[in-house]
Amino acid sequence: MSDNKTPQLNPDLLVSANWLAAHLEDPDLRVFDATTVLVPDPELEYRVEGDRDGWAAGHIPGAGYMNCQDDMSVTPHEFRFMLPEPADFAARMGALGIGDDTRVVLYSRTQPFWATRAWWALYAMGFDGGMVLNGGYASWASEGRAVATGEETIAPATFTARPRREVIFGKDDVRAVLDDPDVAVVNALSAEQFLGTGGLTFGRPGRIANSTNAPYAEVCNMETGVFADAASLKQMFDAAGATPDKKIVNYCGGGISATLAFFAQKALGYEDVALYDASMQEWGKDETLPMETG
């Protein structure tokens, strides 16, 4: 990416409600509500629940429902939101109606990171037809467009998983790059969580040693679901050392909010981007792994 050009977010990845309205009847297009719910729990930090009832009460016409935990993750598992084995993932996506030649628009009715988590899971499994609706469900409904209720019938399809192993990091992968000047490890949590001064803690307060901070709530507005403009995003990632000439490894608490950064980086055209899937729910609880505060 040339610095003397105004950066743009790839319109083939981040689409508007106007674009979706114009393409909603395309035969190869599928739309999914990926809204998932985190319920605070004193023992578990939080419980994960689906929100099929919320989807049934109002969704974009033709949109199916997918749950980032039950449909896209291993359950039960020591860590939440871990990708299933490729064959299992492929069977699940095919059953939902996502095929190899399908295009998919993902949205959330609440926090926008559910849409980007679903997008990331598909991308990590080799799928290139995923898009995210900028502004989420609100951008559709607030402009008076048609809304559907009740069930939808989506024919099953054949999905072939081709995992992109380079975008799926484990703790050993992260540990191996912590001292590499060509790699930026970026924490997507709030500044207070990054510093270890407050907020929800995953095991130990603070951050992975040598990592920098680009808070997810500055990548995308949590109230409106609208992404920051490309110039602002690039400036924020630059400040965190996450420049397009480096490999960027994004992480957060449980591999959800950091997908906003991963998606934004891909939409900016950054080529070498990864996500530490287990994130702090694993790293923070393993005393052998280096952390920092302050």
C-alpha positions, 0 to 999 in steps of 0.5 A: 500500500502506497503512503501517498494514496488515501487508504480505502476499505475493500468494498468487496469485504465491507458492504453497505445496507444499500449494496445488500438491498440491491443484491439480496435476490442474487441466487448465490448470496446468503445472509446470516445473523451471527448474533451471540450472547455473553452472559456474565457468570462469576465462576466462568467469567461469562456464559455463551448463549445463542439468540435464535429468538432474537433473530426470529423476532426480526431479521433481514429477509432470507437471512439464516441464523448462525451461532458463533459458539454452537455452529462454529466452535468446538463444544465442549472445550477447555477454551471458548470459540475454538475452531472445529476440525476442518471436516466438522466445520465443513459439514456444519457450514454445508448444513447451514447452506454455505457452499464453495461458490456461495457469497455470504453477508454476515451481520450482528444485531448487537456487538459487531464482533460477532459478524467479524468472528463468523467471517474470520472462521469462514476465512480461516477455513479457506472461504473467500466469499465472506462479507460483513454488513457495515452498521449491522442489522441497525443499518438495515432496519433503521432505513425502513427496509423490509424485515422478516420474522419466523423461520427461513428455509435455506437449502444445504450446500457442499462446503470444502474446508481448506484451512489457512493455517497461517492465520490460526495461531496457538500459544506456541506460535505466539511465543515463537514470534514475541522477539521478532521485529518483523512481527507485531502482536496486538492486543485488541482489549481496552487500554485498562485491560492492556495495562492491567489496571481494570476491566475483565481479567482472564487469569492474570491482569495485563498483556502478552509480553512485548505486545501493543494495543489497538482497542477494538472499540476504536476499530468499530463503533460498538453502538452503531456497528460502523467501522472507523474510516480507513485512514483512522484505522491505518493510523491506529494500527501504525501507532501499534506497530502493526504496519503492512510490511509486518506479520500481525498477530491479533489477540483479545480475551477469547478470540472474538473482539480481535477479529474486528482488527483482523477483518479491518487489516484485511480490508485495508489490504494487509496480507500477513495477518493472524489471530491467536484463537484462544487468546488471553483465556489460555495465555493469562491462565498459564503461569509459564507464559510471559506477561506485562502490566503497566 
